[in-house]
Amino acid sequence: MVRRVLLVAAWVAVVLLLIGCGTVEGLGEDITWITEKSEEALLY
């Protein structure tokens, strides 16, 4: 289960990077969002 969550989080990160954040600040926000969602998924 944890492996699947990490795999999904990695794919989300790749997609966000491919779409392009435009700025370093945007990239930081995306990474923060991914981290929060991964932690939430691990809690449930």
N, CA, C and O atoms as a Maestro MAE file, in Angstrom:
{
 s_m_m2io_version
 :::
 2.0.0
}

f_m_ct {
 s_m_title
 :::
 protein
 m_atom[176] {
  # First column is atom index #
  i_m_mmod_type
  r_m_x_coord
  r_m_y_coord
  r_m_z_coord
  i_m_residue_number
  s_m_chain_name
  s_m_pdb_residue_name
  s_m_pdb_atom_name
  i_m_atomic_number
  :::
  1 25 0.831 -1.204 0.000 1 A "MET " " N  " 7
  2 3 0.000 0.000 0.000 1 A "MET " " CA " 6
  3 2 0.867 1.256 0.000 1 A "MET " " C  " 6
  4 15 0.633 2.185 -0.773 1 A "MET " " O  " 8
  5 25 1.867 1.273 0.873 2 A "VAL " " N  " 7
  6 3 2.749 2.435 0.955 2 A "VAL " " CA " 6
  7 2 3.497 2.614 -0.365 2 A "VAL " " C  " 6
  8 15 3.703 3.733 -0.836 2 A "VAL " " O  " 8
  9 25 3.892 1.498 -0.942 3 A "ARG " " N  " 7
  10 3 4.609 1.563 -2.211 3 A "ARG " " CA " 6
  11 2 3.739 2.180 -3.300 3 A "ARG " " C  " 6
  12 15 4.216 2.973 -4.112 3 A "ARG " " O  " 8
  13 25 2.469 1.815 -3.311 4 A "ARG " " N  " 7
  14 3 1.539 2.365 -4.308 4 A "ARG " " CA " 6
  15 2 1.358 3.872 -4.104 4 A "ARG " " C  " 6
  16 15 1.323 4.628 -5.075 4 A "ARG " " O  " 8
  17 25 1.244 4.309 -2.851 5 A "VAL " " N  " 7
  18 3 1.080 5.737 -2.554 5 A "VAL " " CA " 6
  19 2 2.311 6.509 -3.011 5 A "VAL " " C  " 6
  20 15 2.191 7.585 -3.598 5 A "VAL " " O  " 8
  21 25 3.492 5.963 -2.745 6 A "LEU " " N  " 7
  22 3 4.718 6.639 -3.165 6 A "LEU " " CA " 6
  23 2 4.830 6.687 -4.688 6 A "LEU " " C  " 6
  24 15 5.299 7.676 -5.251 6 A "LEU " " O  " 8
  25 25 4.402 5.631 -5.337 7 A "LEU " " N  " 7
  26 3 4.425 5.614 -6.793 7 A "LEU " " CA " 6
  27 2 3.480 6.665 -7.371 7 A "LEU " " C  " 6
  28 15 3.833 7.368 -8.318 7 A "LEU " " O  " 8
  29 25 2.294 6.769 -6.808 8 A "VAL " " N  " 7
  30 3 1.329 7.780 -7.267 8 A "VAL " " CA " 6
  31 2 1.882 9.173 -7.014 8 A "VAL " " C  " 6
  32 15 1.770 10.048 -7.873 8 A "VAL " " O  " 8
  33 25 2.476 9.389 -5.849 9 A "ALA " " N  " 7
  34 3 3.060 10.696 -5.536 9 A "ALA " " CA " 6
  35 2 4.182 11.039 -6.512 9 A "ALA " " C  " 6
  36 15 4.310 12.188 -6.936 9 A "ALA " " O  " 8
  37 25 4.982 10.059 -6.863 10 A "ALA " " N  " 7
  38 3 6.063 10.296 -7.819 10 A "ALA " " CA " 6
  39 2 5.501 10.670 -9.189 10 A "ALA " " C  " 6
  40 15 6.021 11.574 -9.843 10 A "ALA " " O  " 8
  41 25 4.445 9.984 -9.629 11 A "TRP " " N  " 7
  42 3 3.834 10.299 -10.918 11 A "TRP " " CA " 6
  43 2 3.215 11.696 -10.910 11 A "TRP " " C  " 6
  44 15 3.301 12.427 -11.897 11 A "TRP " " O  " 8
  45 25 2.598 12.055 -9.803 12 A "VAL " " N  " 7
  46 3 2.026 13.406 -9.685 12 A "VAL " " CA " 6
  47 2 3.139 14.443 -9.803 12 A "VAL " " C  " 6
  48 15 2.985 15.454 -10.487 12 A "VAL " " O  " 8
  49 25 4.250 14.189 -9.137 13 A "ALA " " N  " 7
  50 3 5.380 15.116 -9.204 13 A "ALA " " CA " 6
  51 2 5.898 15.246 -10.631 13 A "ALA " " C  " 6
  52 15 6.187 16.352 -11.087 13 A "ALA " " O  " 8
  53 25 6.017 14.139 -11.328 14 A "VAL " " N  " 7
  54 3 6.497 14.168 -12.712 14 A "VAL " " CA " 6
  55 2 5.543 14.962 -13.598 14 A "VAL " " C  " 6
  56 15 5.975 15.778 -14.412 14 A "VAL " " O  " 8
  57 25 4.259 14.721 -13.436 15 A "VAL " " N  " 7
  58 3 3.266 15.439 -14.244 15 A "VAL " " CA " 6
  59 2 3.333 16.939 -13.973 15 A "VAL " " C  " 6
  60 15 3.300 17.747 -14.901 15 A "VAL " " O  " 8
  61 25 3.426 17.304 -12.702 16 A "LEU " " N  " 7
  62 3 3.496 18.728 -12.372 16 A "LEU " " CA " 6
  63 2 4.753 19.371 -12.946 16 A "LEU " " C  " 6
  64 15 4.715 20.507 -13.419 16 A "LEU " " O  " 8
  65 25 5.852 18.652 -12.904 17 A "LEU " " N  " 7
  66 3 7.087 19.204 -13.464 17 A "LEU " " CA " 6
  67 2 7.001 19.334 -14.976 17 A "LEU " " C  " 6
  68 15 7.525 20.288 -15.550 17 A "LEU " " O  " 8
  69 25 6.340 18.374 -15.624 18 A "LEU " " N  " 7
  70 3 6.207 18.441 -17.076 18 A "LEU " " CA " 6
  71 2 5.278 19.571 -17.501 18 A "LEU " " C  " 6
  72 15 5.509 20.216 -18.523 18 A "LEU " " O  " 8
  73 25 4.241 19.810 -16.731 19 A "ILE " " N  " 7
  74 3 3.317 20.898 -17.049 19 A "ILE " " CA " 6
  75 2 4.045 22.233 -16.928 19 A "ILE " " C  " 6
  76 15 3.825 23.152 -17.716 19 A "ILE " " O  " 8
  77 25 4.910 22.318 -15.932 20 A "GLY " " N  " 7
  78 3 5.691 23.531 -15.737 20 A "GLY " " CA " 6
  79 2 5.078 24.429 -14.694 20 A "GLY " " C  " 6
  80 15 3.891 24.751 -14.740 20 A "GLY " " O  " 8
  81 25 5.882 24.815 -13.781 21 A "CYS " " N  " 7
  82 3 5.418 25.659 -12.686 21 A "CYS " " CA " 6
  83 2 5.646 27.136 -12.982 21 A "CYS " " C  " 6
  84 15 4.995 27.990 -12.380 21 A "CYS " " O  " 8
  85 25 6.538 27.446 -13.878 22 A "GLY " " N  " 7
  86 3 6.778 28.843 -14.235 22 A "GLY " " CA " 6
  87 2 7.798 29.527 -13.346 22 A "GLY " " C  " 6
  88 15 8.614 30.313 -13.829 22 A "GLY " " O  " 8
  89 25 7.763 29.243 -12.069 23 A "THR " " N  " 7
  90 3 8.686 29.892 -11.143 23 A "THR " " CA " 6
  91 2 9.176 28.892 -10.108 23 A "THR " " C  " 6
  92 15 8.591 27.824 -9.929 23 A "THR " " O  " 8
  93 25 10.246 29.252 -9.439 24 A "VAL " " N  " 7
  94 3 10.764 28.415 -8.356 24 A "VAL " " CA " 6
  95 2 9.751 28.385 -7.217 24 A "VAL " " C  " 6
  96 15 9.587 27.355 -6.564 24 A "VAL " " O  " 8
  97 25 9.077 29.493 -6.974 25 A "GLU " " N  " 7
  98 3 8.063 29.551 -5.923 25 A "GLU " " CA " 6
  99 2 6.929 28.571 -6.222 25 A "GLU " " C  " 6
  100 15 6.449 27.876 -5.327 25 A "GLU " " O  " 8
  101 25 6.508 28.521 -7.479 26 A "GLY " " N  " 7
  102 3 5.456 27.590 -7.872 26 A "GLY " " CA " 6
  103 2 5.882 26.147 -7.677 26 A "GLY " " C  " 6
  104 15 5.083 25.314 -7.248 26 A "GLY " " O  " 8
  105 25 7.130 25.848 -7.987 27 A "LEU " " N  " 7
  106 3 7.654 24.502 -7.785 27 A "LEU " " CA " 6
  107 2 7.643 24.156 -6.302 27 A "LEU " " C  " 6
  108 15 7.282 23.040 -5.929 27 A "LEU " " O  " 8
  109 25 8.034 25.098 -5.458 28 A "GLY " " N  " 7
  110 3 8.023 24.873 -4.006 28 A "GLY " " CA " 6
  111 2 6.623 24.599 -3.489 28 A "GLY " " C  " 6
  112 15 6.433 23.733 -2.634 28 A "GLY " " O  " 8
  113 25 5.644 25.328 -3.998 29 A "GLU " " N  " 7
  114 3 4.261 25.106 -3.594 29 A "GLU " " CA " 6
  115 2 3.785 23.715 -4.022 29 A "GLU " " C  " 6
  116 15 3.087 23.034 -3.270 29 A "GLU " " O  " 8
  117 25 4.162 23.304 -5.218 30 A "ASP " " N  " 7
  118 3 3.770 21.979 -5.707 30 A "ASP " " CA " 6
  119 2 4.391 20.877 -4.854 30 A "ASP " " C  " 6
  120 15 3.726 19.896 -4.519 30 A "ASP " " O  " 8
  121 25 5.648 21.038 -4.508 31 A "ILE " " N  " 7
  122 3 6.325 20.038 -3.681 31 A "ILE " " CA " 6
  123 2 5.682 19.971 -2.305 31 A "ILE " " C  " 6
  124 15 5.499 18.885 -1.755 31 A "ILE " " O  " 8
  125 25 5.340 21.122 -1.750 32 A "THR " " N  " 7
  126 3 4.673 21.156 -0.448 32 A "THR " " CA " 6
  127 2 3.332 20.445 -0.520 32 A "THR " " C  " 6
  128 15 2.988 19.674 0.376 32 A "THR " " O  " 8
  129 25 2.572 20.698 -1.578 33 A "TRP " " N  " 7
  130 3 1.263 20.063 -1.750 33 A "TRP " " CA " 6
  131 2 1.410 18.548 -1.845 33 A "TRP " " C  " 6
  132 15 0.669 17.803 -1.204 33 A "TRP " " O  " 8
  133 25 2.371 18.098 -2.650 34 A "ILE " " N  " 7
  134 3 2.597 16.658 -2.815 34 A "ILE " " CA " 6
  135 2 2.971 16.026 -1.481 34 A "ILE " " C  " 6
  136 15 2.481 14.946 -1.149 34 A "ILE " " O  " 8
  137 25 3.821 16.678 -0.724 35 A "THR " " N  " 7
  138 3 4.241 16.160 0.583 35 A "THR " " CA " 6
  139 2 3.053 16.036 1.518 35 A "THR " " C  " 6
  140 15 2.891 15.014 2.186 35 A "THR " " O  " 8
  141 25 2.219 17.071 1.573 36 A "GLU " " N  " 7
  142 3 1.044 17.047 2.444 36 A "GLU " " CA " 6
  143 2 0.093 15.923 2.057 36 A "GLU " " C  " 6
  144 15 -0.400 15.205 2.927 36 A "GLU " " O  " 8
  145 25 -0.168 15.763 0.770 37 A "LYS " " N  " 7
  146 3 -1.091 14.728 0.323 37 A "LYS " " CA " 6
  147 2 -0.521 13.333 0.577 37 A "LYS " " C  " 6
  148 15 -1.265 12.414 0.920 37 A "LYS " " O  " 8
  149 25 0.773 13.172 0.414 38 A "SER " " N  " 7
  150 3 1.409 11.879 0.688 38 A "SER " " CA " 6
  151 2 1.291 11.527 2.165 38 A "SER " " C  " 6
  152 15 1.005 10.382 2.515 38 A "SER " " O  " 8
  153 25 1.511 12.515 3.032 39 A "GLU " " N  " 7
  154 3 1.398 12.280 4.468 39 A "GLU " " CA " 6
  155 2 -0.042 11.938 4.848 39 A "GLU " " C  " 6
  156 15 -0.276 11.053 5.671 39 A "GLU " " O  " 8
  157 25 -1.002 12.640 4.249 40 A "GLU " " N  " 7
  158 3 -2.404 12.340 4.518 40 A "GLU " " CA " 6
  159 2 -2.750 10.921 4.090 40 A "GLU " " C  " 6
  160 15 -3.459 10.211 4.802 40 A "GLU " " O  " 8
  161 25 -2.255 10.509 2.936 41 A "ALA " " N  " 7
  162 3 -2.528 9.168 2.428 41 A "ALA " " CA " 6
  163 2 -1.938 8.109 3.344 41 A "ALA " " C  " 6
  164 15 -2.531 7.045 3.526 41 A "ALA " " O  " 8
  165 25 -0.790 8.387 3.914 42 A "LEU " " N  " 7
  166 3 -0.150 7.416 4.791 42 A "LEU " " CA " 6
  167 2 -0.881 7.285 6.137 42 A "LEU " " C  " 6
  168 15 -0.802 6.252 6.802 42 A "LEU " " O  " 8
  169 25 -1.590 8.350 6.522 43 A "LEU " " N  " 7
  170 3 -2.320 8.313 7.791 43 A "LEU " " CA " 6
  171 2 -3.590 7.482 7.702 43 A "LEU " " C  " 6
  172 15 -4.083 6.986 8.715 43 A "LEU " " O  " 8
  173 25 -4.122 7.328 6.490 44 A "TYR " " N  " 7
  174 3 -5.391 6.617 6.317 44 A "TYR " " CA " 6
  175 2 -5.182 5.240 5.832 44 A "TYR " " C  " 6
  176 15 -6.148 4.503 5.634 44 A "TYR " " O  " 8
  :::
 }
 m_bond[175] {
  # First column is bond index #
  i_m_from
  i_m_to
  i_m_order
  :::
  1 1 2 1
  2 2 3 1
  3 3 4 2
  4 3 5 1
  5 5 6 1
  6 6 7 1
  7 7 8 2
  8 7 9 1
  9 9 10 1
  10 10 11 1
  11 11 12 2
  12 11 13 1
  13 13 14 1
  14 14 15 1
  15 15 16 2
  16 15 17 1
  17 17 18 1
  18 18 19 1
  19 19 20 2
  20 19 21 1
  21 21 22 1
  22 22 23 1
  23 23 24 2
  24 23 25 1
  25 25 26 1
  26 26 27 1
  27 27 28 2
  28 27 29 1
  29 29 30 1
  30 30 31 1
  31 31 32 2
  32 31 33 1
  33 33 34 1
  34 34 35 1
  35 35 36 2
  36 35 37 1
  37 37 38 1
  38 38 39 1
  39 39 40 2
  40 39 41 1
  41 41 42 1
  42 42 43 1
  43 43 44 2
  44 43 45 1
  45 45 46 1
  46 46 47 1
  47 47 48 2
  48 47 49 1
  49 49 50 1
  50 50 51 1
  51 51 52 2
  52 51 53 1
  53 53 54 1
  54 54 55 1
  55 55 56 2
  56 55 57 1
  57 57 58 1
  58 58 59 1
  59 59 60 2
  60 59 61 1
  61 61 62 1
  62 62 63 1
  63 63 64 2
  64 63 65 1
  65 65 66 1
  66 66 67 1
  67 67 68 2
  68 67 69 1
  69 69 70 1
  70 70 71 1
  71 71 72 2
  72 71 73 1
  73 73 74 1
  74 74 75 1
  75 75 76 2
  76 75 77 1
  77 77 78 1
  78 78 79 1
  79 79 80 2
  80 79 81 1
  81 81 82 1
  82 82 83 1
  83 83 84 2
  84 83 85 1
  85 85 86 1
  86 86 87 1
  87 87 88 2
  88 87 89 1
  89 89 90 1
  90 90 91 1
  91 91 92 2
  92 91 93 1
  93 93 94 1
  94 94 95 1
  95 95 96 2
  96 95 97 1
  97 97 98 1
  98 98 99 1
  99 99 100 2
  100 99 101 1
  101 101 102 1
  102 102 103 1
  103 103 104 2
  104 103 105 1
  105 105 106 1
  106 106 107 1
  107 107 108 2
  108 107 109 1
  109 109 110 1
  110 110 111 1
  111 111 112 2
  112 111 113 1
  113 113 114 1
  114 114 115 1
  115 115 116 2
  116 115 117 1
  117 117 118 1
  118 118 119 1
  119 119 120 2
  120 119 121 1
  121 121 122 1
  122 122 123 1
  123 123 124 2
  124 123 125 1
  125 125 126 1
  126 126 127 1
  127 127 128 2
  128 127 129 1
  129 129 130 1
  130 130 131 1
  131 131 132 2
  132 131 133 1
  133 133 134 1
  134 134 135 1
  135 135 136 2
  136 135 137 1
  137 137 138 1
  138 138 139 1
  139 139 140 2
  140 139 141 1
  141 141 142 1
  142 142 143 1
  143 143 144 2
  144 143 145 1
  145 145 146 1
  146 146 147 1
  147 147 148 2
  148 147 149 1
  149 149 150 1
  150 150 151 1
  151 151 152 2
  152 151 153 1
  153 153 154 1
  154 154 155 1
  155 155 156 2
  156 155 157 1
  157 157 158 1
  158 158 159 1
  159 159 160 2
  160 159 161 1
  161 161 162 1
  162 162 163 1
  163 163 164 2
  164 163 165 1
  165 165 166 1
  166 166 167 1
  167 167 168 2
  168 167 169 1
  169 169 170 1
  170 170 171 1
  171 171 172 2
  172 171 173 1
  173 173 174 1
  174 174 175 1
  175 175 176 2
  :::
 }
}
